[in-house]
């Protein structure tokens, strides 16, 4: 064989290899040869476990689409966000890592804070991208962004952040914005920087502000329950009432465009909603449709958004190969006086509310529809956490997590599929309040490393033992503190937490 012939054969082999790679990437399959499913992860904002009628028959809010999703699939009764507030939970969803390991030791980020996810850190989107997925993020980001400065020698903003900055004249809204979804594995994003009551009130398409014609708007104090937002930068004509419909349209647009352009390629849509977080701004067609005031009407609208996504998936005839997950980033900010006024328990029978490390702060609804795989009308009492999405997607796509990725993530794929798994099962969990207060759980035992909830309900306890120990099997309402009765259990759980903190991980497989 002469040199020319050898080069020709080599060229042919290279072209064949490239063609095979393209075909595989455009039609990804799992290890059994089955085409990998699309994944839609819908994260409501401040929606409680007790808002859903399927989970709480006494709910005063119509939730027909959530109920239908549960009837067509599975609901979990022991599902949790990592935290009782936004930012820490969202970090865990995407990275599979507890947020107390980052610079954010308490609270949440502001709308101008720098990005929280470390460069190069594995996310659900980067992991799925290696398996051939195309990923989109539409909705509330709230994980920090890296805005450009007009004057690089000056501060980006002046005054406290938390969406309430005093002076943002040095922010260059016309520049490329780094640190967002597209820098962490997403192919497409259309986001709001933070919560709907927190400036800046702008939409960012991939890495550019959609409308740079901005103005400064006044804040609205909460004179009417739930109607509140802070002052700050906003695109001219920003309409708080149109945010949820607008984001839903873009989420549906991502699904349609992907289906038309990449019909043989699976997609991952991360759809973090802005509702029912304050401001409670249901559109006119939903006003007065619930028995839980404006908040309940807004939850009803969230249910409608889910219904639109479900209908689109069904109309495109991709429901048999699409996983739809509906959950919430933490418990509802539903106060005791709201329960008295409306007779509605947004956080069901759990103690506390958003911000608390008690169950009401982080035990959340979690519904999954995966037609043909998840049994219809089923439920699971398995303990899971939002951090587990990363490990679950890794197992789904036949990948193994590196030692420095998803350090606090466990797969729940076996619960959905009914098949055996060597990934292990979550038996322990860390949860956090809006403050630095943490709780460690092992099976049915929960130790709160503080005498109070660590959140906005903390004033309920003014004296007593320094920590709280509860047996959740016998006391789901967390009413009977066994701290003095079970010192050995307190020591066991406290030691477990110290191990997890020292080792920098809670997953050791």
ZITA-V131876 format. One line per field, one symbol per residue. phi: phi as a letter, one per 40 degrees, with the letter a starting at -180 (. if undefined). psi: psi as a letter, one per 20 degrees, with the letter a starting at -180 (. if undefined). burial: I if it has 16 or more other C-alpha atoms within 10 Angstrom, else O. A space follows every 50 residues. Layout:
phi->???
psi->???
burial->???
This chain:
phi->.cccccccccccccccccccccccccacbcccgcccccbbbbbcbgccdc cccccadcdcbcbcccccccccabbbbbbaccbcbcddccccdcbgbccc cbcccagbcccbccccccdgccbdcccccccgcbbbbbhccfbgabcccc bccbccabgccfgbccabccccccccbcgcdccbhccaaabccaccbbcc cabbcfbbccbccbabbccbcccbdgcaaccicaccgdbdcccccccccc cccccccccccbccbcbbbcbcccbcdcccbccdcbcgcbbbgcdccccd cddccdccccccdcccfbccbbcbbbabcacccbcdcccccbgbbcbfcc cgadgcccdccacbcabbbadgbcccgbabcccbbddccccccccdcgbb cccbbfcbbbcbdccccgccabcgbcbbabbbcccccbbbbbfccbbcca cbcgbcccccbbahccbbbbcccbaccfbbccdccbcccdcccccccccc cccgabbbb
psi->prhggghghggggggggggggggghimqqahiippqqqpoooorokpqhi hphhhnijqjpplhhgghghhicqqqilqqqgrjrfghghghghikppii iainirarqrijqrqhpqpipprhghghhhjjqpqqopbpfkkqqnqqqg oiirqgrprqdkjlqhpkhipniirporjahijkiphqqorqhbrikpqq mqpoodjqpgojnrrpqqroqmhppinpqqrapqqpjpohiigghghhgh ghhggggghhhmhjpqqpoomorjqkqqqomqrhiipjirjkahghhhgh hghggghggghggghiljhikpppppaqiarqmorhhhgggikpnhkcjq qaaqhqirhihiprqoqppnpigppqkrrpjpprqhiigghghghhjkqq prhkqlikpqpjhhhghjqqqjirqpirqpqqahajpqqpqodipppplr iaiibijhihoiraqirppqohhimhjlhnokghhmhhhggghghgghgh ggijqipj.
burial->OOOOOOOOOOOOOOOOOOOOOOOOIIIIIOOOOOOIIIIIIIIIIIIIII IIIIIIOIIIIIIIIIIIIIIIIIIIIIIIIIIIIIIIIIIIIIIIIIII OOOOOIIIIIIIIIIIIOOOOIIIIIIIIOIIIIIIIIIIIIIIIIIIII OOOOOIIOOOIIIIIOOIOIIIIOOOIIIIIIIIIIIIIIIIIIIIIIII IIIIIIIIIOIIOIOOIOOOOOOOOIIIIIIIIIIOOIOIOOIIIOIIOI IIOIIIOIIOOOOIIIIIIIIIIIIIIIIIIIOOOIIOIIIIIIIIIIII IIIIIIIIIIOIIOOOOIIOIIIIIIIIIIIIIIIOOIOOOOOIIIIIOI IIIIIIIIIIIIIIIIIIIIIOOIIIOOIOOIIIIIIIIIIIIIIIIOIO IOOOIIIIIIIIIIIIOOOOOOIOIIOIIIIIIIIOIIIIIIOOIIIIII IIIIIIIIOOOOOOOOIIIIIIOOOIIIOOIIIOOOOOIIOOIIOIIOOI OOOOIIIOO
